[in-house]
Amino acid sequence: MPIKCFAMYSWDSDEHQLWVKELVDGLIEYGIDATLDIYELGLGTTNLNRMMINNIFNGGFLVVVMTDEYTKKANKEEGGVGFETTSLMGIMKDKETRNRVILVKKEKDIPDYLLGYEYVDLSSGITGEKIIEVVRKITGKPLHKKPSLGNKKIEDNFDLMDSLFKDINIPNLNPIQKNDKERFLEKSLDEIIKKIESGLKQIKTKNSNFSYSIDRKIWINPSNQYTWNDQGIMEEVEERRNYIEIKIFLDNEIIKVSNFWMNFSDGGYNNSINYSNNSNYGFNQEFSPNSYNGSLGLEISNENTLSLKNIMEYNRDKFSIDNFVVDFVNKEYIEPLSNHWNSKYKY
C-alpha cells in the first residue's frame, strides 16, 4: 500500500502553484501517493472544505509549503489557509500525530505556531537532493542512521606487572576444534551466497528479462561406497553432499549454472569451499563434488584464527569475500550475459 501525502499551500500565484506541483510530482516518482488540490479539482465538482478535511484527517502525510503569504494568512487564520491552520494546530499538539506533518520552507517567514519545528529548506529551489530529503522524512528513512550499541569495554588500570608485559604478543594457545572449522566454513559460504544474490538482484533491477534461482540440494553418490565398521566388517554406506545451485536466465533461457559446496574431512586435509561453473560443459551435466573450477581453502594463522585463501590464485594473501564475490559475479555472470546478448541481438 503506497504512502499517501497531501500538499497544503496558499494560492500565491500561478508560478507558485506550478512550484508546488513540481514538488508533488517529484514525490510521486519515488512511489509516494502524493496529491494537491489542482489534481483533485480536475476530477469534477469538488467541495474545497470537504476535500481539505478528507485529506487532513485520512491519516496520510501532510506537506505544508511555507511562504511569506502562507505565513501571513496562517497567523491571521484567514481563508482556506486559516481553516487548515485550525486543524493543524490540533495535530501539532499531539506527539503521535505530529510526525504526519512535513514542513517545507520556500521563503523567509514561518507561521507562529510552527516556529521551532524542523523543516526542509527549499528556499534555493527544488532539486533531486531536496526531493529525496522530503521522501526520507515521509518514509522514516533518515540519511544518518544511529548505529547499534557496541560491546567495547574500558580496560581497568594496569598494575605494575601487567605493564611489564603489555608489549609482548601472547599467543592464543586454545586449540581450534573440528566444529569451529565446520562452523566457519558454513558461515563463510552463507555470506558468499547472500552477497552473490545481492549482485544478482542489482542485475535484475536493471534488466526485466533477467532472472535467477538459488536452490539448496543434496547430491547422492550413485557409485557404491564401502567402509569398515566398529566390528571390523566392511559395509556399504551412502555418500551425500549438500550443495547450492545458482541458475542464471536471460529471456527464460539458461545462460549459466554454478554450484557451491563445502569439502570437509575429519583429518583436516582439503577443508574448503569449492565452486563450479558448467557453461563450458553443458547445462545437463550432473553435479559432482570431484569436479570444480575454484576452491577457497581454510587456513589457520599464527594467531590461531581461521581465514579463507583462494587456492587457485597466485596472489593468495589479499583474499577477501567482498572482492571474491565482485570478481565472481562480473566474470561468471555479467560478462557471459553481455556476450550472450551481443551474439543474439546485436549482430
C-alpha positions as CSV (number, residue, x, y, z in Angstrom):
1,M,0.0,0.0,0.0
2,P,1.7,3.3,-1.1
3,I,2.1,6.1,1.4
4,K,-0.5,8.9,0.9
5,C,0.5,12.5,1.1
6,F,-1.4,15.8,0.6
7,A,0.3,19.2,-0.2
8,M,-1.0,22.2,1.7
9,Y,-0.1,25.7,0.4
10,S,-1.5,29.1,-0.3
11,W,-2.5,30.3,-3.8
12,D,0.2,33.0,-4.0
13,S,0.4,32.9,-7.8
14,D,0.3,30.6,-10.8
15,E,4.0,30.3,-10.7
16,H,3.9,29.2,-7.0
17,Q,1.2,26.7,-7.8
18,L,3.4,25.1,-10.5
19,W,6.3,25.1,-8.0
20,V,4.1,23.0,-5.6
21,K,3.1,20.7,-8.4
22,E,6.7,20.1,-9.3
23,L,7.3,19.1,-5.6
24,V,4.4,16.7,-5.6
25,D,5.3,15.2,-8.9
26,G,8.8,14.6,-7.6
27,L,7.4,12.7,-4.6
28,I,5.2,10.6,-6.9
29,E,8.4,9.5,-8.8
30,Y,9.6,7.9,-5.5
31,G,6.4,5.9,-5.0
32,I,4.7,8.4,-2.7
33,D,0.9,8.6,-3.5
34,A,1.1,12.5,-3.3
35,T,-1.6,14.9,-4.5
36,L,-2.7,18.5,-4.3
37,D,-5.9,20.4,-4.8
38,I,-5.5,21.1,-8.6
39,Y,-5.3,17.3,-9.2
40,E,-8.4,16.6,-7.2
41,L,-10.3,19.6,-8.6
42,G,-9.7,18.3,-12.0
43,L,-11.7,15.1,-11.2
44,G,-15.0,17.0,-11.2
45,T,-17.1,19.2,-9.0
46,T,-15.5,19.2,-5.6
47,N,-16.3,20.9,-2.2
48,L,-13.0,22.6,-1.2
49,N,-13.6,22.4,2.5
50,R,-14.6,18.7,2.3
51,M,-11.6,18.0,0.2
52,M,-9.3,19.6,2.8
53,I,-11.0,17.8,5.7
54,N,-10.7,14.4,4.0
55,N,-7.0,14.8,3.2
56,I,-6.1,16.3,6.7
57,F,-7.9,13.6,8.6
58,N,-7.4,10.5,6.4
59,G,-4.2,9.5,8.2
60,G,-1.8,10.4,5.4
61,F,1.1,12.7,5.5
62,L,0.7,16.5,5.1
63,V,3.4,18.5,3.3
64,V,3.0,22.2,4.4
65,V,4.6,24.6,2.0
66,M,5.5,27.7,4.0
67,T,5.8,31.0,2.1
68,D,5.5,34.6,3.4
69,E,1.9,34.8,2.1
70,Y,1.0,31.5,3.7
71,T,2.5,32.6,7.0
72,K,0.5,35.9,6.9
73,K,-2.8,34.0,6.3
74,A,-1.9,31.3,8.9
75,N,-1.2,33.9,11.6
76,K,-4.4,35.7,10.9
77,E,-6.3,32.4,10.3
78,E,-7.7,33.8,7.0
79,G,-9.4,31.8,4.2
80,G,-8.5,28.3,3.3
81,V,-5.1,28.6,5.0
82,G,-6.8,29.7,8.2
83,F,-9.1,26.6,8.0
84,E,-6.1,24.4,7.6
85,T,-4.2,26.1,10.4
86,T,-7.0,25.4,12.9
87,S,-6.8,21.7,12.1
88,L,-3.0,21.6,12.0
89,M,-2.7,23.2,15.5
90,G,-4.5,20.2,17.0
91,I,-2.4,17.8,15.0
92,M,0.9,19.5,16.1
93,K,-0.1,19.4,19.8
94,D,-0.3,15.6,19.7
95,K,3.1,13.8,19.7
96,E,1.6,10.8,17.9
97,T,0.2,12.7,15.0
98,R,2.8,15.4,14.8
99,N,5.1,13.2,12.7
100,R,2.5,13.2,9.9
101,V,3.3,16.9,9.2
102,I,6.3,17.6,6.9
103,L,7.3,21.3,6.9
104,V,8.8,22.7,3.7
105,K,10.2,26.3,3.8
106,K,10.2,28.1,0.5
107,E,10.5,31.7,1.7
108,K,11.6,33.6,4.8
109,D,8.6,33.6,7.2
110,I,7.2,30.7,9.2
111,P,3.8,30.6,10.9
112,D,3.9,31.4,14.7
113,Y,2.5,28.0,15.7
114,L,5.2,26.2,13.6
115,L,8.2,28.1,15.0
116,G,10.9,25.8,16.4
117,Y,9.9,22.7,14.4
118,E,12.3,21.1,12.0
119,Y,11.7,21.8,8.3
120,V,13.2,21.0,4.9
121,D,14.7,24.2,3.4
122,L,13.7,24.6,-0.3
123,S,14.4,28.3,-0.4
124,S,17.1,27.7,-3.0
125,G,14.7,25.7,-5.3
126,I,13.6,22.2,-5.9
127,T,16.5,19.7,-6.6
128,G,16.7,16.0,-6.8
129,E,18.6,16.0,-3.5
130,K,15.9,18.1,-1.8
131,I,13.2,15.8,-3.1
132,I,15.0,12.8,-1.6
133,E,15.2,14.7,1.7
134,V,11.4,15.1,1.8
135,V,11.0,11.5,0.8
136,R,13.2,10.4,3.7
137,K,11.1,12.5,6.1
138,I,7.9,10.8,4.8
139,T,9.2,7.2,4.7
140,G,11.1,7.5,8.0
141,K,14.5,6.7,6.4
142,P,17.0,9.2,7.8
143,L,20.2,9.9,5.9
144,H,22.2,9.3,9.1
145,K,21.2,6.1,11.0
146,K,22.2,5.7,14.6
147,P,24.5,2.6,14.9
148,S,23.6,-0.3,17.2
149,L,25.0,-0.4,20.7
150,G,28.5,-1.9,20.8
151,N,30.2,-4.1,23.4
152,K,33.5,-2.4,23.8
153,K,34.8,-2.2,27.4
154,I,37.1,0.3,29.1
155,E,40.2,-1.6,30.3
156,D,40.9,-1.4,34.0
157,N,44.1,0.3,35.1
158,F,47.2,-1.9,34.6
159,D,49.1,-2.8,37.7
160,L,52.9,-2.8,37.6
161,M,53.2,-6.5,36.5
162,D,50.6,-6.0,33.7
163,S,52.5,-3.1,32.3
164,L,55.7,-5.1,32.1
165,F,54.2,-7.4,29.5
166,K,51.9,-5.1,27.6
167,D,54.1,-5.1,24.5
168,I,54.6,-8.8,24.4
169,N,52.4,-10.8,21.9
170,I,51.0,-13.6,23.9
171,P,49.8,-16.4,21.6
172,N,46.3,-17.9,21.6
173,L,47.0,-21.5,22.6
174,N,43.4,-22.7,22.6
175,P,43.2,-25.5,20.0
176,I,40.7,-25.0,17.1
177,Q,38.2,-27.8,17.2
178,K,36.6,-29.6,14.2
179,N,33.3,-27.9,15.0
180,D,35.0,-24.4,14.8
181,K,36.3,-25.1,11.4
182,E,33.0,-26.5,10.1
183,R,31.0,-23.5,11.5
184,F,33.5,-21.1,10.0
185,L,33.1,-22.7,6.5
186,E,29.3,-22.7,6.8
187,K,29.2,-19.1,7.9
188,S,31.6,-18.1,5.1
189,L,29.6,-20.0,2.5
190,D,26.3,-18.4,3.6
191,E,27.9,-14.9,3.4
192,I,29.2,-15.6,-0.1
193,I,25.8,-16.8,-1.4
194,K,24.0,-13.8,0.2
195,K,26.4,-11.3,-1.4
196,I,26.2,-13.1,-4.8
197,E,22.4,-12.8,-4.6
198,S,22.7,-9.1,-3.8
199,G,24.6,-8.7,-7.0
200,L,22.1,-10.7,-8.9
201,K,19.3,-8.5,-7.5
202,Q,21.0,-5.4,-8.9
203,I,21.3,-7.0,-12.3
204,K,17.6,-7.9,-12.2
205,T,16.7,-4.3,-11.2
206,K,18.1,-3.0,-14.5
207,N,17.1,-5.9,-16.7
208,S,13.5,-7.1,-16.7
209,N,14.4,-10.1,-18.9
210,F,16.9,-11.4,-16.4
211,S,16.1,-13.9,-13.7
212,Y,17.9,-16.3,-11.4
213,S,17.2,-19.1,-8.9
214,I,19.2,-20.3,-5.8
215,D,18.4,-23.7,-4.5
216,R,19.9,-25.9,-1.8
217,K,20.2,-29.5,-3.0
218,I,21.5,-32.9,-1.9
219,W,23.9,-35.0,-4.0
220,I,23.9,-38.7,-3.5
221,N,26.8,-40.7,-4.9
222,P,25.5,-43.2,-7.5
223,S,28.6,-45.4,-7.0
224,N,28.8,-47.9,-4.2
225,Q,30.9,-46.8,-1.2
226,Y,32.2,-49.1,1.4
227,T,33.9,-48.7,4.8
228,W,34.9,-50.8,7.8
229,N,32.5,-50.6,10.8
230,D,33.4,-50.9,14.5
231,Q,33.1,-54.7,14.3
232,G,35.7,-54.9,11.5
233,I,33.1,-55.7,8.9
234,M,33.0,-53.9,5.6
235,E,29.6,-52.3,4.9
236,E,28.1,-50.2,2.2
237,V,27.5,-46.5,3.1
238,E,25.6,-43.8,1.2
239,E,27.8,-40.7,0.4
240,R,25.8,-37.5,0.5
241,R,26.8,-33.9,-0.1
242,N,24.9,-30.7,0.4
243,Y,25.4,-28.1,-2.4
244,I,23.9,-24.8,-3.6
245,E,22.9,-24.4,-7.2
246,I,22.6,-21.0,-8.9
247,K,20.9,-20.8,-12.2
248,I,21.1,-17.7,-14.5
249,F,18.4,-17.0,-17.1
250,L,18.1,-14.4,-19.9
251,D,14.8,-14.4,-21.7
252,N,13.9,-17.6,-19.9
253,E,17.0,-19.3,-21.4
254,I,19.6,-20.8,-19.1
255,I,22.9,-18.9,-19.5
256,K,24.9,-20.2,-16.6
257,V,24.7,-22.8,-13.8
258,S,27.0,-22.5,-10.7
259,N,27.4,-24.8,-7.8
260,F,28.9,-24.1,-4.3
261,W,29.6,-26.7,-1.7
262,M,31.8,-27.4,1.4
263,N,34.6,-30.0,1.3
264,F,35.2,-31.1,4.9
265,S,37.2,-34.0,6.3
266,D,37.9,-35.2,9.8
267,G,41.6,-35.2,9.2
268,G,41.6,-31.6,8.2
269,Y,43.0,-32.2,4.7
270,N,41.5,-30.0,2.0
271,N,38.9,-28.3,4.1
272,S,37.5,-25.8,1.7
273,I,34.6,-24.1,-0.1
274,N,34.5,-25.4,-3.8
275,Y,32.6,-24.0,-6.7
276,S,32.0,-25.0,-10.3
277,N,30.5,-23.4,-13.4
278,N,29.3,-25.7,-16.2
279,S,28.7,-23.3,-19.1
280,N,31.7,-24.8,-20.9
281,Y,30.4,-28.4,-20.4
282,G,26.7,-28.1,-21.0
283,F,23.8,-27.5,-18.6
284,N,22.8,-31.1,-18.4
285,Q,26.0,-32.2,-16.7
286,E,25.3,-33.8,-13.3
287,F,26.8,-32.2,-10.2
288,S,30.0,-33.8,-9.0
289,P,31.9,-32.8,-5.8
290,N,35.1,-34.0,-7.5
291,S,34.9,-31.5,-10.4
292,Y,35.4,-27.9,-9.6
293,N,36.7,-24.6,-11.1
294,G,37.8,-23.0,-7.9
295,S,38.5,-23.6,-4.3
296,L,38.7,-21.4,-1.2
297,G,40.8,-23.2,1.4
298,L,40.6,-23.0,5.1
299,E,43.8,-21.8,6.9
300,I,44.9,-21.2,10.5
301,S,47.0,-18.1,11.1
302,N,49.9,-17.8,13.5
303,E,47.4,-16.1,15.9
304,N,45.3,-19.2,15.8
305,T,42.5,-17.6,13.8
306,L,40.6,-19.0,10.8
307,S,40.6,-17.4,7.4
308,L,40.0,-18.3,3.7
309,K,42.6,-18.3,0.9
310,N,42.0,-18.6,-2.8
311,I,43.9,-21.8,-3.5
312,M,43.8,-21.4,-7.3
313,E,45.2,-17.9,-7.5
314,Y,48.9,-16.9,-7.3
315,N,48.4,-13.9,-5.0
316,R,46.5,-15.6,-2.2
317,D,47.4,-13.3,0.7
318,K,45.0,-10.5,-0.3
319,F,41.8,-12.6,-0.4
320,S,38.5,-11.1,0.9
321,I,34.9,-12.3,0.4
322,D,33.8,-9.0,-0.9
323,N,36.5,-8.9,-3.6
324,F,35.9,-12.5,-4.5
325,V,32.1,-12.0,-4.9
326,V,32.5,-8.9,-7.1
327,D,35.0,-10.7,-9.4
328,F,32.9,-13.8,-9.5
329,V,29.7,-12.0,-10.4
330,N,31.4,-9.9,-13.0
331,K,33.3,-12.8,-14.6
332,E,30.8,-15.6,-14.3
333,Y,27.5,-13.7,-14.8
334,I,27.8,-10.2,-16.1
335,E,30.3,-10.9,-18.9
336,P,28.6,-14.1,-20.1
337,L,25.2,-12.3,-20.1
338,S,26.7,-9.4,-22.2
339,N,28.3,-11.8,-24.6
340,H,25.1,-13.8,-25.0
341,W,23.1,-10.7,-25.6
342,N,25.6,-9.3,-28.1
343,S,25.7,-12.6,-30.1
344,K,21.9,-13.0,-30.1
345,Y,20.7,-9.4,-30.7
346,K,23.5,-7.1,-31.7
347,Y,24.8,-8.9,-34.8
